[in-house]
Amino acid sequence: MDYIEEVLNQISLEALWEMHCEKMASFGFDKIMYGYTNYRNGASLGDADDFFVLSNHQRDYLDRFIGDGLYFDGPMMKWSLENSGAQSWSIVKQAYKAGKLTPKQLRVFQVNQEYGLHAGYTVSFPTVSSRTKGAISLGAHENYSQEAIDAMWEKSGREITLINNVTHLKIQSLPYNNPERELTKRQREVLEWVGDGKTIQDIALLIERTPATVEKHLRLARDAMNVETTAQALLKASFMHQIYLLEGRN
């Protein structure tokens, strides 16, 4: 319970992630990747630039797994999209031995083997929205076999699953900045006023600028969020917790 309280009291995403990586390492998981999207649409996970990813993997692995789009064909990705809960990577080894992996899945399996991802678990988080999905990949230290990790999970799996679910919920409450989707202070301000129901003329009076200047900031906010309408920019900024921040948090 002490650790859960520490998670809940965190106000820094960076500190929370560092703490989580250390905690998972204590169970034997030293290669971790957390991913979340608000833009799932059927089989599509949306624009990769809008994914929220935290990881302690090597940069070159991330470039291949995410940058080259390997994630979409990962066997555990398919499982995550169809399920919630925790699953041993033993199902991937079983599929490999049975020759049931597709050529694309086999490529992902081989890349994972190349980077020492031989054993682990995936935790897929429950969601009430068809547009959102989050999961975390827990890769075990290369000295551990899948059998050893499965035995450890029998003893500590409920605790690990609980910790990851609480951490996931905490991550969702904290602001994060995507370099591709970052708002300036003024862009945040005008979007917040729009969210409060103010017109462009109202906002111009409130911030003591001309309506044309307000329009400019809203256009730049739309560009930053890579959307066409101000309503979409407001929604995306809200998803990313970039608006309505407490003083000192922006």
N, C-alpha and C positions, 0 to 999 in steps of 0.2 A: 504493500500500500504506500510506503514511503516513496518508492520510485514513481508510482502513478501520480502522486501528489506533485512530485517534482516536474513531471511532464506537464501537468495541468497548469502549473504556475509559470511556465516558460512564456516569455514575450518575444523571444528572438528565434526566428526560424533556423538560423545558422547554429545557434547553441543547442536547440532542440535536436537537430539532425546529428550533430556531433555526439550528443548524449545517447541518441538512439543507436548509432553505429557502435559505440562502446558497449552498450548493453547487449546488442546482438552478438558482438564478438565474444562476450562472456559465455554464450551458448555454442560457440564454434562457427558462427556465420561472419565471415570477414569480407564478403563481396555482396553488397546490397544495392538494390535499385528500386526506388519508389516512383510510380508513375500515376498520373491522374489526368483525366480530360473532362471538360464540360461540354464537349462538342461531338459526342458519339452520335452516329446516325446509321442505324442498322449495323452492317458489317464495317462501316468506316468509323475511324476514331477521330476524324477531323484533320485539320492542318497540323503537321508535326511541330510547326513553330508555336502552336498554342498548347502543346503538351506541357504539363508541369512535371519535371523530372528531378529527383534528387538521387545522387549515387556517389559511392566511393570507389567505383570501378576505374580502371586505367582509361585515360583519355582516348587512346586508340581503339579500345574495345567499344566505347560509347559511340565513337565516330562510325564504326562498322555496324553496330547493333541498331542504333537510332538513325544516324546520318545516312546510312545506306539502306535503311528500311527493313533490316532483317527482323526487327521486332514483330512485324505483322505476321510473319510465318512461323514464329516460335510456337512449339507445341504447348508450352505452358500459357502463352498468351491466349491461344484458342480456349484452353480450359478456363482461364480467368474470365473471359467474356461470357462464358456459358454457366459459370458457377460462382458461388460465394463460399468462403471458408478457407481451410488450409489443405494443401495437397502435396504429397511427397513427389519428388522428381523421379521416383522409381517408375512411374507410369511412362515416362519418356524412354527410359532404358528398356522397359518391356516392349514398347512399340518398336524401338530400334532393333532389338534382337528378333522380333517377329517379322521384321521387314515391312512394317506398316506406316513408316514415316514417308511423307511425300518427298519428292526431290528437293523442294524448297525447305521443308522442315528438316531434312537431313543436312542441308547446308548450315542451318542455324545450329543444329546439334554439333556438327563438326567444329564450327567456330567457337562454340562454348567449351568444347573439349580442349581446343587450342589455348584458351585462356584460363584453364584450370577449373572450369565450372563442371565438376564431375558429380557433385551431390548437393542437395539442398531442398528447400521447400518454397512454395509460393502461397501467399495469403491474398485472397481476393476479397475485397471489402463489399459488404452489402450496400445497395443503393435503392432509392425509391423513385429514381428518375431514369427514363430510357436514354437520356442524353449524357449521363455521367457514368464514369467507371474509374475505379482506382484499385491498384494492387501493388504488392511489394514482393520482390524476388530476393530470397535469402540464400545466397551461395555459400556453401560450407568451405572451410579451409581445405586446401587440396590434400592434406594428410588424412582427412576423414573419408570413409567410405559411405555410400548411401545407407548401408545396413547399420552403421554406427549412428548416423544421424537419425534414422528411423527409430532406433532404440532410445536415443536421447529424447526424441519427440514424444514417445510413449510416456515418459516421465514428466516432461516440461512443456509439452505442446500447448496445453490450455493456457498456461501463463504467457508463453510467447505470442500466441494468437491474441490474447487480451491486450498485451502491451502494444502490439502492432495496430490493433483497432483503435485504441485510445490515442496513440501517436498520430494515426491517420486523421482522426477527428480534430486533434489539436492543430495539425498542419493546415487543415481547411479553414481554421479560424484566424490564421496569421497572414499578414500582407507579404507578398513576394513580388519581386521585380523581374520581369522578363525583358532583357535588353532590347528585344524586338518589339515589345509592347509596353514601353514605359511612358508614363505621362509626366508632364512638367507640373509644378505646383499650381500654375494658373489654369492649366487644362483640367486638373482635378477640381479646382474651385468652381469653374463654370459648369462642369458636369454635375457637381453636387447641387448647384442651384437649379439645374434642369430637373434633377431628381426630386427636388423639393417643390416642383410645379411652377417654377418661375419662367416667365417669357424672356426673350432676348432683351426686350426693352427694360424689364424689371432688373435683369442681371446687370445691364449697363449702368443703371442707377446705383445698384448695390456695390459694384466694384469701381465705380467712378471712371468708366471707360465708355467709348462710343459703341453703339450696336454693331458697327462694322468690326470693331476689335473683338467683341464677344463672338461674332460669327467666325472670325479668323481662328480663335482659340478652339472653338467647337470643331471646325474643319480639321485642324491639326490633331485634335483628340481622336477624330474619326480615322485619320491617317495612321496615327500611332496604334490604334486598335485594329487596323486593317479591316474596317467595316464601312458600309455605305451610309448608314443613318446614325443620328445622334442617339436614338433609342438603343441601337445595337451597341454603340460605344459605351453607353451607360451600363448596359447589362454585362458586357465583357469586363469593364473596369470593376464592377461589383464582384464578379466571379473571382477576379484576381486580388480583391481586397486593396485596390489602389485608391479608393475614395472613402470619405468619412473616416479618415484616420485620426487617432488621438494626436494631440500636439507632441512633437518630438519623435513621431513614428514615421514621418515621411522624409 
